[in-house]
Structures are given as structure tokens and as C-alpha cells.
Amino acid sequence: MGLRWDLFCQVIDNFGDVGVGWRLARDLAARGETVRFWIDDPSALQWMAPGAPPAGLAIRRWSDSLDEPEVGDVVIETFGCELPQAFVARMAGRRPQPPLWLNLEYLSAEPYVERSHGLNSPQFSGAGQGLNKQFFYPGFTARTGGLLREPQMLAEQASFDAEAWLAKLGLQRRAGERVVSLFAYPNPRLNELLQALGEQATLLLVCPGAAQQQVPALLKASPRPNLRWHALPYLSQPEFDRLLWACDLNFVRGEDSFVRAQWAGKPFVWQIYPQADGAHGPKLEAFMDLWLSQAKPEPAGQWRTLWRAWNGLQDARQDAQQDARLSLPDLHQAQTHALAWREHLVSVEDLSSQLLKLSRKTS
């Protein structure tokens, strides 16, 4: 019999937190668990997850948790969002056995993740006095919490018809044309990317956001005869996954699309969320070190240069006065590497399965 889960999520600015939280809630419900998804702003779910929630999953407003008398068997706060103190007090005093309390952290390949995954944080004061909170870190290795991966995902991808999916958008790949997706934060090097893409016949599928607003003016000012583009509508999570499957190269941003690009098994470029203190730089380098550890030196160097350029980060070996040129490496070679990397990720137990095992041990 499934357990009852309370999953809390606060929307920050770019919907990445709700994207990860909703995928987790949906996956747990699909595996027979009962999930309440507590969120402060559910508006993004109108396009991210249209229609009625699946069986076993209820969407609840964050504010309603203040008066909710029942507490689940497992309580997850995503990305350090602080739980309402009234709810924490009920966690401490309204159950014969306290719930499993987890803080699902942000994804990183940095060394501290393996050291910190699973650490306990006993609560010595406040509403949760006497409770224990445990840190759960997603990651890319067996010593982490793994990545979200639905049980049926790889089978669905194997039977996916990319050309049929494009046809639903009214599009058709032309002979010799590569298909590229673009999901990005504002980026001053977008025009350089369009120039690089225009060096070969390319169909560019642009997601809503800053890039979609900029592309028309940039192409009008500097036409690229080999480059045609299509403005995409907001896509549900399953449709966004299919977008990534349909493309030869994916430009993604943040955390949720970053993970899904890896499961797509296609070459990709990650635009990491920029932080004012520069912490995103080492985080990007740590992932590239892991991701490219088995790649040949020349293509690995090309991908590092491209990723740093797209993220506005300086190569430490490069003259500070010279920006790295934004050019695209060979995609055929990169495709082989993408599939090998996905095989590595498959060898790591997925995040939901690890959560379920942990919850059964403590319930």
C-alpha cells in the first residue's frame, strides 16, 4: 500500500522549481503513492500540466497548509523552501511516529554533493523541536540520489516518431537539415549563435521567453538564408520531452530541462542559472568535468569552449581580452557521447526509486 506524501514547492522566478517538483509528484503518484503538491503559485501548471491531475495527486495551495490537520508519512521541502511553522508543529505533535522529513536539494556535480547526501539535521529548537530533517541530493553518481526518470520513459522514447511529431506543428525537416531547440535565459551572444547555426541548413525551434522575442529582430537585421525558425507555444512537460527527442541539438536552461536533455540522449548545451556571487561557474565546470571525463580531448575541449562562451564565462587558459568564439562541434561524434552518457545515468538508481526505498525503511 502506498504512503502519503506532502511535497512543498515555492515558485522563484523561472518555473524551474515547480518543474522539478511537479515531475516528482507526478512520478510518485504514478507508482501508487498518494501525493499532495503544496504550491504558492499554481498558475504555471496551467500550461506545464494541463487538465486534471492524475490519480493519487492533488494540487493544494501553500496557504491552506496552515490549517491542514493531517500530515503525510513523508514531507518533502524542495530546494530549501521553509515549511510553514504551523505545519511543522503538527509534524512534531500530531502523529504517533514523526514523518520522514526531507530537503530535496538543487542538482550539482560538485564534490560536496556525495559528502552531503543523506546527512541528518536534528531540530533542537522551534516548532520542529525533536524532529530530524534529512538532506537528499540528486546527482549523477551512485553515491547521490540520482535523477528523476519515469519507468516508461526510455521505452516511450524508443518508439517516438520525430517526423510525425514535427508534422503536428506543421513542420517538416528538409533534406540535409538539422533540427535544434532553443530554451534560454536572456543571452547577449544569441546573435552569434544564430550566425553559427546559419552556417548549415537548420530548423530552429524556439521556446517562449527572451530568445523568442529577440530572434525576429536579429534575423531581420542579419538574415541567415540557411536558418529558418519556428516560435513554439508553451509546452506541457511530456511535450517538452518530445521536443528534445525530436532535435539533433538542444539548448536548455536551468535544472529541469537540463536533466531532460540528458535523458534525450542528444547533444546539448546547458545555460546554467546565473548567480550574483559567481557560484554558477564552478558548478558548470564540475558538471563538464564529469560529463566529458570519457570524451576524447579535442571534442571535449570544443564543448567546454562552447558552454563557457554561451554562459559568458571566461576560459582560465584564455587571454582575458579575447572572448571564446561561439562555434558548434561535430554533432555526429557528440551523438555517440550523448548515448554513452545516458547509459551511465541509467546505471544510477533513479531518484523516485531511491525515495521510495528510503520511505519504506523509516515508515
RAKANOR-V13347 format. One record per residue. N is the residue number from 0. RES is the residue in one small letter. SS is DSSP state (H for helix, E for strand, L for the rest). Layout:
# RAKANOR-V13347
n->N res->RES ss->SS
n->N res->RES ss->SS
This chain:
# RAKANOR-V13347
n->0 res->m ss->L
n->1 res->g ss->L
n->2 res->l ss->L
n->3 res->r ss->E
n->4 res->w ss->E
n->5 res->d ss->E
n->6 res->l ss->E
n->7 res->f ss->E
n->8 res->c ss->E
n->9 res->q ss->L
n->10 res->v ss->L
n->11 res->i ss->L
n->12 res->d ss->L
n->13 res->n ss->L
n->14 res->f ss->L
n->15 res->g ss->H
n->16 res->d ss->H
n->17 res->v ss->H
n->18 res->g ss->H
n->19 res->v ss->H
n->20 res->g ss->H
n->21 res->w ss->H
n->22 res->r ss->H
n->23 res->l ss->H
n->24 res->a ss->H
n->25 res->r ss->H
n->26 res->d ss->H
n->27 res->l ss->H
n->28 res->a ss->H
n->29 res->a ss->H
n->30 res->r ss->L
n->31 res->g ss->L
n->32 res->e ss->L
n->33 res->t ss->E
n->34 res->v ss->E
n->35 res->r ss->E
n->36 res->f ss->E
n->37 res->w ss->E
n->38 res->i ss->E
n->39 res->d ss->L
n->40 res->d ss->L
n->41 res->p ss->H
n->42 res->s ss->H
n->43 res->a ss->H
n->44 res->l ss->H
n->45 res->q ss->H
n->46 res->w ss->H
n->47 res->m ss->H
n->48 res->a ss->L
n->49 res->p ss->L
n->50 res->g ss->L
n->51 res->a ss->L
n->52 res->p ss->L
n->53 res->p ss->L
n->54 res->a ss->L
n->55 res->g ss->L
n->56 res->l ss->E
n->57 res->a ss->E
n->58 res->i ss->E
n->59 res->r ss->E
n->60 res->r ss->E
n->61 res->w ss->H
n->62 res->s ss->H
n->63 res->d ss->H
n->64 res->s ss->H
n->65 res->l ss->H
n->66 res->d ss->L
n->67 res->e ss->L
n->68 res->p ss->L
n->69 res->e ss->L
n->70 res->v ss->L
n->71 res->g ss->L
n->72 res->d ss->L
n->73 res->v ss->E
n->74 res->v ss->E
n->75 res->i ss->E
n->76 res->e ss->E
n->77 res->t ss->E
n->78 res->f ss->L
n->79 res->g ss->L
n->80 res->c ss->L
n->81 res->e ss->L
n->82 res->l ss->L
n->83 res->p ss->L
n->84 res->q ss->H
n->85 res->a ss->H
n->86 res->f ss->H
n->87 res->v ss->H
n->88 res->a ss->H
n->89 res->r ss->H
n->90 res->m ss->H
n->91 res->a ss->H
n->92 res->g ss->H
n->93 res->r ss->L
n->94 res->r ss->L
n->95 res->p ss->L
n->96 res->q ss->L
n->97 res->p ss->L
n->98 res->p ss->L
n->99 res->l ss->E
n->100 res->w ss->E
n->101 res->l ss->E
n->102 res->n ss->E
n->103 res->l ss->E
n->104 res->e ss->L
n->105 res->y ss->L
n->106 res->l ss->L
n->107 res->s ss->L
n->108 res->a ss->L
n->109 res->e ss->L
n->110 res->p ss->L
n->111 res->y ss->H
n->112 res->v ss->H
n->113 res->e ss->H
n->114 res->r ss->H
n->115 res->s ss->H
n->116 res->h ss->L
n->117 res->g ss->L
n->118 res->l ss->L
n->119 res->n ss->E
n->120 res->s ss->E
n->121 res->p ss->E
n->122 res->q ss->L
n->123 res->f ss->L
n->124 res->s ss->L
n->125 res->g ss->L
n->126 res->a ss->L
n->127 res->g ss->L
n->128 res->q ss->L
n->129 res->g ss->L
n->130 res->l ss->L
n->131 res->n ss->E
n->132 res->k ss->E
n->133 res->q ss->E
n->134 res->f ss->E
n->135 res->f ss->E
n->136 res->y ss->L
n->137 res->p ss->L
n->138 res->g ss->L
n->139 res->f ss->L
n->140 res->t ss->L
n->141 res->a ss->L
n->142 res->r ss->L
n->143 res->t ss->L
n->144 res->g ss->L
n->145 res->g ss->L
n->146 res->l ss->L
n->147 res->l ss->L
n->148 res->r ss->L
n->149 res->e ss->L
n->150 res->p ss->L
n->151 res->q ss->L
n->152 res->m ss->H
n->153 res->l ss->H
n->154 res->a ss->H
n->155 res->e ss->H
n->156 res->q ss->H
n->157 res->a ss->H
n->158 res->s ss->L
n->159 res->f ss->L
n->160 res->d ss->L
n->161 res->a ss->H
n->162 res->e ss->H
n->163 res->a ss->H
n->164 res->w ss->H
n->165 res->l ss->H
n->166 res->a ss->H
n->167 res->k ss->H
n->168 res->l ss->L
n->169 res->g ss->L
n->170 res->l ss->L
n->171 res->q ss->L
n->172 res->r ss->L
n->173 res->r ss->L
n->174 res->a ss->L
n->175 res->g ss->L
n->176 res->e ss->L
n->177 res->r ss->E
n->178 res->v ss->E
n->179 res->v ss->E
n->180 res->s ss->E
n->181 res->l ss->E
n->182 res->f ss->L
n->183 res->a ss->L
n->184 res->y ss->L
n->185 res->p ss->L
n->186 res->n ss->L
n->187 res->p ss->L
n->188 res->r ss->L
n->189 res->l ss->H
n->190 res->n ss->H
n->191 res->e ss->H
n->192 res->l ss->H
n->193 res->l ss->H
n->194 res->q ss->H
n->195 res->a ss->H
n->196 res->l ss->H
n->197 res->g ss->L
n->198 res->e ss->L
n->199 res->q ss->L
n->200 res->a ss->L
n->201 res->t ss->E
n->202 res->l ss->E
n->203 res->l ss->E
n->204 res->l ss->E
n->205 res->v ss->E
n->206 res->c ss->L
n->207 res->p ss->L
n->208 res->g ss->L
n->209 res->a ss->H
n->210 res->a ss->H
n->211 res->q ss->H
n->212 res->q ss->H
n->213 res->q ss->H
n->214 res->v ss->H
n->215 res->p ss->H
n->216 res->a ss->H
n->217 res->l ss->H
n->218 res->l ss->H
n->219 res->k ss->H
n->220 res->a ss->H
n->221 res->s ss->L
n->222 res->p ss->L
n->223 res->r ss->L
n->224 res->p ss->L
n->225 res->n ss->L
n->226 res->l ss->E
n->227 res->r ss->E
n->228 res->w ss->E
n->229 res->h ss->E
n->230 res->a ss->E
n->231 res->l ss->L
n->232 res->p ss->L
n->233 res->y ss->L
n->234 res->l ss->L
n->235 res->s ss->L
n->236 res->q ss->H
n->237 res->p ss->H
n->238 res->e ss->H
n->239 res->f ss->H
n->240 res->d ss->H
n->241 res->r ss->H
n->242 res->l ss->H
n->243 res->l ss->H
n->244 res->w ss->H
n->245 res->a ss->H
n->246 res->c ss->L
n->247 res->d ss->L
n->248 res->l ss->E
n->249 res->n ss->E
n->250 res->f ss->E
n->251 res->v ss->E
n->252 res->r ss->E
n->253 res->g ss->L
n->254 res->e ss->L
n->255 res->d ss->H
n->256 res->s ss->H
n->257 res->f ss->H
n->258 res->v ss->H
n->259 res->r ss->H
n->260 res->a ss->H
n->261 res->q ss->H
n->262 res->w ss->H
n->263 res->a ss->H
n->264 res->g ss->L
n->265 res->k ss->L
n->266 res->p ss->E
n->267 res->f ss->E
n->268 res->v ss->E
n->269 res->w ss->E
n->270 res->q ss->E
n->271 res->i ss->L
n->272 res->y ss->L
n->273 res->p ss->L
n->274 res->q ss->L
n->275 res->a ss->L
n->276 res->d ss->L
n->277 res->g ss->L
n->278 res->a ss->H
n->279 res->h ss->H
n->280 res->g ss->H
n->281 res->p ss->H
n->282 res->k ss->H
n->283 res->l ss->H
n->284 res->e ss->H
n->285 res->a ss->H
n->286 res->f ss->H
n->287 res->m ss->H
n->288 res->d ss->H
n->289 res->l ss->H
n->290 res->w ss->H
n->291 res->l ss->L
n->292 res->s ss->L
n->293 res->q ss->L
n->294 res->a ss->L
n->295 res->k ss->L
n->296 res->p ss->H
n->297 res->e ss->H
n->298 res->p ss->H
n->299 res->a ss->H
n->300 res->g ss->H
n->301 res->q ss->H
n->302 res->w ss->H
n->303 res->r ss->H
n->304 res->t ss->H
n->305 res->l ss->H
n->306 res->w ss->H
n->307 res->r ss->H
n->308 res->a ss->H
n->309 res->w ss->H
n->310 res->n ss->L
n->311 res->g ss->L
n->312 res->l ss->L
n->313 res->q ss->L
n->314 res->d ss->L
n->315 res->a ss->L
n->316 res->r ss->L
n->317 res->q ss->L
n->318 res->d ss->L
n->319 res->a ss->L
n->320 res->q ss->L
n->321 res->q ss->L
n->322 res->d ss->L
n->323 res->a ss->L
n->324 res->r ss->L
n->325 res->l ss->L
n->326 res->s ss->L
n->327 res->l ss->L
n->328 res->p ss->L
n->329 res->d ss->L
n->330 res->l ss->H
n->331 res->h ss->H
n->332 res->q ss->H
n->333 res->a ss->H
n->334 res->q ss->H
n->335 res->t ss->H
n->336 res->h ss->H
n->337 res->a ss->H
n->338 res->l ss->H
n->339 res->a ss->H
n->340 res->w ss->H
n->341 res->r ss->H
n->342 res->e ss->H
n->343 res->h ss->H
n->344 res->l ss->H
n->345 res->v ss->H
n->346 res->s ss->L
n->347 res->v ss->L
n->348 res->e ss->L
n->349 res->d ss->L
n->350 res->l ss->H
n->351 res->s ss->H
n->352 res->s ss->H
n->353 res->q ss->H
n->354 res->l ss->H
n->355 res->l ss->H
n->356 res->k ss->H
n->357 res->l ss->H
n->358 res->s ss->H
n->359 res->r ss->H
n->360 res->k ss->H
n->361 res->t ss->H
n->362 res->s ss->L
